[in-house]
Amino acid sequence: MDHSIEPTALVRRLWRAVVDADEYAAADIVHTALAAGMDEEALLLEVIAPVQETVGVEWAADRISVAQEHAATAINERIVASLAHRRGGGPRPARRGRVTVSCVDGEWHAFPARLLAEVLSLRGWRVDYLGAQTPAPHMVAHLHLTDPDAILLSGSIPTHLPAAHAAITACQAIGVPVLVGGRAFGPGGRWARRLGADRWAADAREAAATLEAGVPRPAPSTARQAVDDLPHLADQEYTLVVQSRPRLVKQTLVELEDRFPGMREYGDEQRERTAEDLAHIVGFLATALYVDDPDLFTAFLLWTADILEARHVPAHSLVAALDVLADELHDFPRARRLTRLGTSALGERSPISVPGPGVRT
């Protein structure tokens, strides 16, 4: 084996280059491996993708800064683009068909979708890559113009699942099958099935194989309502919690200051960070109500506890916030149950160091 193109060694070298913000060294590593005979799909999925995964892990562990994370991601994005441009000669003829790849509305983490688009292009598909945060109406308008064989939706953060659900139903209503992927859809794609997606794929290669096997077109129809797929939404708790989110965050912050007077000495930045954390807690709580799955909420709380402890903030502060929030949610039995389950999960936790369903800057 040519050790210059051994994936593990390349991952180590590329990681060092991107974390040092050395774009030219990073590009040289990748293009030299390509010239030495490494398969381009393997470069994308076995070298660049693991390096990007490491970026997230190191940020979560507080071993690199937000600025380093952004710089490393930007370098990886430009390297992927350089590989695509190196093929030259404009778009290659599509041997298989045409697909659209997009992130769900609100989703800014577009790198997994970009890798998927490149893999599908390498495998002979004509790919319309729409990038990050595509509103469903504009996505559907594009599908009307292009009539693709399928649309592939990517999501990393579970709080975008309601938007993903709206996109899934809108695309299916015009007869376009929907394949979804990404951490947002849960372990094993559990929430993808709950939201009615036609298919779920764990990674780019599985997505490509699924497309190659064929995904039947749904019959065009009037778009379903969310409650048609998720009857539990009839209790209106999700809607009311979302509508109450600003009030819940504000009141919880006030109550926490009463219980912990030291918080009154917080500066503007500390107060803003605390309010953001509370907003994320309410957002994940609401999404767990939407899909009716406590694991979505507890997984976020456990991940957040790890993030806080990596930054030397005691994780028990989350329990205090949940206690206050439970008092504010006295009219919402499902939501109060979720807060109790969250408190129990935090009490039983063992520190872990894995990327999870959290929010990154």
N, C-alpha and C positions, 0 to 999 in steps of 0.2 A: 504494500500500500504506500502511496505517496503521502508521507506524513505532513507535507505542507498543506494538504487539503483534508486532513483528518478533522471532523467536525468539532470534537471536544477542544482540541488545541486552537482551532479558529475562534471558537466562542470565547475562550480566555483572552486571546489577543484582541478581538474586536471589542470585548467589554472594556479592556484597559484603554483602548483608543477613544471610545465614545464617552467614558466617564471623565477622561481628560479633555473632552471637547475638541479632539483632534480629528476633524472631518477628513482631512487629506490622508492621514494614516489609515483611518477606518475604510475609506474608499479603496485605498491601495490593497489592503488585506483581502477585501471581497473580490475585487477585479482580478487580482493575481490568482486567487483560488479558482475563479471561473476560467481564466486562461490556462490553468494547469489541468483542467479537465473536470472540475467538480460540476455536478449537475445543478442547473440554476434553481430548480424547485428545492433541492436539498439545501442549497445556500439560503434560500428564503426561510424554510421551515425548520432546518436543523442548526442554523447558525444565527441568522438575524433575529428570528422569533425568540429563541432562548435568551439572547442578549437583551431584547426588549422586556422579556419577562423578568430578568434580573434587575432591570431598571426599577420596575414596580416594587419588587421585593426589597431592594436596598433603600428605596424611599420610605417604605412602610416601617423599616427597622431604624429609620432616622440616621442612616449611614451616608446618604447623599442628600443634598438640599433640593428644594423645589426647582431652583435654577438649573442645577445639574441634571435633574430629571428631564426638564424641558429641553435642554440642549442635547442630551443624549437621544431623546425621541426625535427631535428635528433632524439630527444626523442620520439616524436609521431611516427616516422617511425619505431623505434625499438620496441615500444609497439605493433604496428600493427603486426610486424613480430613475436613477442612473442606469440600473440594470435594464429597466424597461426601454429606456432610450437607446441603450447600446445595441439592442436588437436591430434598430434602424429600419428604414424603408417603409415607415408608416404601419398602420394596422395590418396584421397578417390575415389572410382569408380565414374566415370562421369555418372550421370543418364540422362543427357539431351543431351550432345554433347560437342564439343570442340570449343573454341574461343581463339582469340589472343587479348590481351590488350596492347596498346603501346602509348607512346607520339609521337607527330609529330617531325620531324627533327628540331633541334634547341631548343626544349622545355625542359627546365630543371626542371620545376615544376611538379614533378612526383607523388606527394602525392595523388591528386584526382584519378589518374589512379590506384594507388596501392589500395586505398579503393574500387574502382570498382572491381578490380580483386578479392579481398577477398570476397566481397558480392556475386559475381557470383560463386565463389568456394563454398561458403556456400549453395548456391541454387542448387548445383549439377552439375555445368559445370566443365569440365576440362579446365583450364585456362593456357595459355602460356603468362606470363607477361614479356614484353620486356623492361620495364622501360623507362627512360628518353632518349630523343634525338636519336631516331632510324632512320638512313638514309633509305629513301624509297627503294633503291635497296636491302639492307639487309633484310628489312621487307618483301619484295616480295619473296625473296629467302626462307625465313622461311615459308611463306604461301605455296609455292610450295611443301615444305617438309611435311607440316602438314595437308593441305587441310581443314582448319577450317570451321565451319558453318558461321562465320562472323569475322571481325576484328573491334575492338572498338578503336577509336583514340581519344586521349585527348589533348586539347590545352588550355593554359591559356592566352597567349599573342597574340593579333591579328596580329602582324607583322610576325607570322609564318603561316598565312593563305595561302600564295603562296606555301609554302612547303606542307601544308596540302592538297591543291588542287592536287599537283603532286602525293601525296601518294594515295589519293582517286581514281584518274583515273588509277593509276598503279595497285591497288588492284582489282578494278572492271574489268580491262582488262583481268585478269586471272580467273574471275568468282567468286570472293569473295566479298560479300556485305559489305558495310562500314557503321558503326554507329558511329557518332561523338558526342562529348560533351565537355563542358568547356566554360569559359568566352570568349575564343578566337573567338568562333563562333557567338557571338553577342546575344542581347536580343531575346529570343524566337527562337534562332537558325537561325536567318535571313540569316547569311552568310553561314551556312551549306547547306541550300537549293540552294543558289546561286552557290556554288561550286560543286553541284551535288551529295552530300552524299545521300546514300539510306535512312538513318534515322538520326534523331537527338534526343537526350534525355537530359532532364534538370538535371537529377541527377542519382545516381546509381540505385535506385529502378525503375525509369522509364526505364532505359537501360535494366534492368533485365526483366521487363514486356514486353518490345519490343522484346527482344530475345525469350521469351517464347511464344509470339504470332506468331513468325516466320518472318524472313526477306528473301524474295525471292532472289535467286542468280541471278546476272546479267549475261547475255550471254557473254562468253569470246569474246574479240574483240581486235582490235588494239587500243592502248591507244589514248584517245582524246588529242588534243592540247588545251592549255588554252583558246585560242581565240574561240574555238568551244563553250565553255560554257559562255565565257565573251567577246562578240563581240567588246565591247568598247576598248579592249586591242589593237585593230588594229591601234589605233593612236600612239602607241609606247611610250606614255608619261610615263607609269609605268617603262618600261625598261630603258628609257633614264634617268629618275630621279634616279633609283637605280644605274646606271652606274656612274652618276655624284655626288653621295652622298659624297665621300671624298672631292671633289672640293667645293661642296655647303657648307659643314660644315666649311671648312677652310676659304672660302671667306666671309661667314656670320660672322665668328669670327673676321676677320680683319675689316669688316665694322662696327661691333658693337664697336670695340675699337676706331674707328675714331669718332663715334657718342657719345660715353661715355668714355672720356679719362681716367676716374678713373679705367677702366678695365685694363689699361696698368700696374697698380700696383698689379694686381693679381699674386699670387704665382703659382708655378707649379701645385699644387693640385687644386686650384680654376680654373685655365685654363683647366685642364683636365676634371673637373666636368662640366664646361660650354660646352666644346666640346662634352662630352657624352650626355648632354641634347639636344644639337643641332642635334646630330646624331639620337637620339630617335625621335625628331620632324620630321626629314626627313624620317625616317623609317616608322612612322605612316602615314605620308603624302603619301608615295609611296603605302602603303597597301590600303589606302582609294581609291587611283587611281585604284588599282587592282580590288577591289570589286565594285567600282563606287558608294561609299556611303559616303557622307560627315560626317555623324554621327560618323563614326569610328574615324575620325580625331578630330572632336570637342570634343567628349567624352574624348579622351586622353588629349587634352589641358586643359579641365576643371579639370580632375583628377590631372594633373601635377601642375596646379595653386594651388590646395589644398595642395599638397605635399610641394610646395615651401613655401607657407605661414605658414605651420606647422613648417618649419625650418627657419622662420623669413627672408625669401627672398621675396621681393615684386613681386607679380604675374604679374604686368604690364611689367616686363622684357620680358615676353613671347610675348607681343604685339610688342615690339621693334624688337625681333628676327624674327617675322613673317613679319614685314614690310621690313626688309632687305632681307629675303628669297624671298618675292614676287618680289623684284627687280631682284634677280638672276634668277628667273623663268620666265623671260619675254617671252620666246619662248614656254611656256607650258600653254595654256589657262585653261585646267582643273585644273592643279595644282595651278595656280594663283587664280582661283575661290575658291579653298579649303582654301587657306591662308586668303582670304577676309572673308569667312564664319567663320573661326577660330577666327579672330580678332573680329568679331561681337559677337560671342558667349562669348568670354572673357569679352567684354564690358558689357554684360547683365547678367553675372553670379552672383549667390549668393553663398557664401561659403558653401560647403557640406562636410560631413565626412563619406564617404562610400568607400569601396574598389572598384577600377575600373580597366580599361584595361591597367594598367601601367606596368612598368618594375621594378621588385624588384631585389635587389642584391642577 
